[in-house]
């Protein structure tokens, strides 16, 4: 069964009301005399991009907002000044008056959520390229000056990277430091459409992560005490840019594909050996509503883990997945220890919670894998062994 029809709808932030408001494309494009010429020009580029590259997305041009029950990508047209407005980020965390984002207060955390409610990815368009700011990447002199200029002129809210921090939030600069708006928009939109087609936006895990992220966003501040404190420069929760991480990944891939001096490309030589220690890895993921289970019946965590490795090499050898779907009495930790005693694995994906021990019926945790491994490989003092149990 194919993925549900997907629309691209446009919204702006109304700072006077601290709400997100729908923008009718026909009205916005026709009315270029009130500061809307930039958006009008961009929407023309966006429309052409969709027509040329992404037949799966339809640009919505209705006079009234599309119902939130309809799967869509929210295109947020954001003025640069709002990047310095704490009220904008607070409004984003609480859904902006239109239910764009889930937020559960402590007093209501035990109330069951509405299964019919779906949430939508937001692609934010704004002028400056904020994905290079506060970056772990090495800055060139020109980029350093550019970053200083943006940060000084706009005085960004410290939470700005939440706009590009996950599958739910992506950011496209109108004036990127490198590349073009068109190229970056196409790249980001393809990512979002791919996540939609996989069904990720309808899973319990992704929606729970989004809601938790919004609670972190709302409370990511340090209260001001005294004259010299951390309130102006520190946030408890740090958000990372997806584009920044993608740039770092591309550098690694370039080495694997182009810079290897051996016979052939390094990406063709490597054979990745993965061990996934997870009792739920091979079981279909759960969805916020049963109707999505019929749309995406084959979505599994193990597939999501393995998929990125195919960017490096289509041949992944010796993939071992441990889970209890067909063998409920299997001791997953003991089985994983047996595997690593006879084979070498490049990467081990270890889940935090591994279900019940087959003998004691106690909960098993991922850290027990490490404790048992070291007790087997390394001769630890007896008192440390007792503590580990």
JOUR-V998198 format. One record per helix or strand of 3 or more residues. SS is the DSSP state (H for helix, E for strand). FROM is the first residue (numbers start at 1). LEN is the number of residues. Records with the same first field share a line. If there is no record, write none. Layout:
BEGIN
SS=FROM-LEN + FROM-LEN
END
This chain:
BEGIN
E=6-9 + 19-4 + 57-3 + 72-6 + 122-5 + 169-5 + 274-4 + 320-3 + 347-4 + 353-4 + 363-3
H=25-6 + 37-17 + 80-5 + 86-8 + 106-3 + 130-3 + 141-14 + 160-5 + 181-18 + 200-3 + 204-15 + 242-17 + 266-4 + 290-6 + 301-11 + 332-11 + 366-12 + 382-7
END
